[in-house]
Amino acid sequence: MRGIDKSGVLITGGCGDIGLAVARRFLQAGARVMLADVMNLEKGAALLKKKLNSRNAGFVCQAQWIDEQWPFAENLLIAE
């Protein structure tokens, strides 16, 4: 993947096998990733740490609460 270094990516269904695989590819290309899923925050954060272990993918949320959590996610997704 070219041209996405330091880009922000939102992946819905991100805690499933396919979502995690997509997240890995974006991370390898230098993007910052936010995963959204219906998994609770504690389980999602543990899964993220175990499967991706990247400081550029440090946010997992319950998809139904994304409006409340978006301000925090913007810091990850918007280029500095």
C-alpha positions in Angstrom: 0.0 0.0 0.0 1.5 3.3 -1.0 0.7 6.8 0.0 -0.9 6.0 3.4 2.0 6.6 5.7 0.7 8.6 8.7 -2.9 8.4 7.5 -5.7 7.6 9.9 -7.8 4.6 9.2 -11.1 3.5 10.9 -11.9 -0.2 10.6 -15.4 -1.3 11.6 -15.7 -4.9 12.8 -12.0 -4.5 13.6 -11.8 -7.1 16.4 -12.6 -10.0 14.1 -10.0 -12.0 12.2 -10.5 -10.1 8.9 -10.5 -6.7 10.7 -7.3 -7.5 12.5 -5.7 -8.7 9.3 -6.6 -5.5 7.6 -5.4 -3.4 10.6 -2.0 -5.3 10.4 -1.6 -4.4 6.8 -2.4 -0.7 7.4 0.0 -0.6 10.3 2.8 -2.2 8.3 2.2 0.6 5.7 2.6 3.2 8.4 -1.0 4.2 9.0 -2.6 4.9 12.4 -5.6 2.6 13.0 -8.8 2.8 15.1 -10.8 -0.3 15.5 -14.5 -0.1 16.1 -16.5 -3.2 17.2 -19.3 -4.3 19.6 -16.8 -5.9 21.9 -16.5 -4.2 25.3 -13.6 -1.9 25.9 -11.6 -4.2 28.3 -11.8 -7.2 26.0 -11.1 -5.1 22.9 -8.1 -3.4 24.5 -6.7 -6.8 25.6 -7.2 -8.2 22.1 -5.6 -5.2 20.5 -2.5 -5.5 22.7 -2.2 -9.2 22.2 -2.8 -9.3 18.4 -1.4 -6.0 17.1 0.9 -4.7 19.9 1.3 -1.3 18.2 1.2 2.2 19.7 -0.4 3.3 16.4 -3.4 1.2 17.1 -4.2 2.2 20.6 -7.9 2.7 20.6 -10.8 0.2 20.5 -14.4 1.1 21.1 -17.9 -0.3 21.2 -19.4 0.8 17.9 -22.6 1.9 19.4 -20.7 4.5 21.5 -18.6 5.9 18.7 -20.2 9.4 18.9 -19.1 9.7 22.5 -15.7 8.4 21.8 -14.9 10.1 18.6 -13.1 13.1 20.1 -10.6 10.7 21.6 -10.3 8.8 18.3 -9.6 11.9 16.3 -6.3 12.3 18.1 -5.2 9.0 16.7 -6.7 9.4 13.2 -5.8 12.9 12.3 -2.2 13.5 11.1 0.0 15.5 13.3 
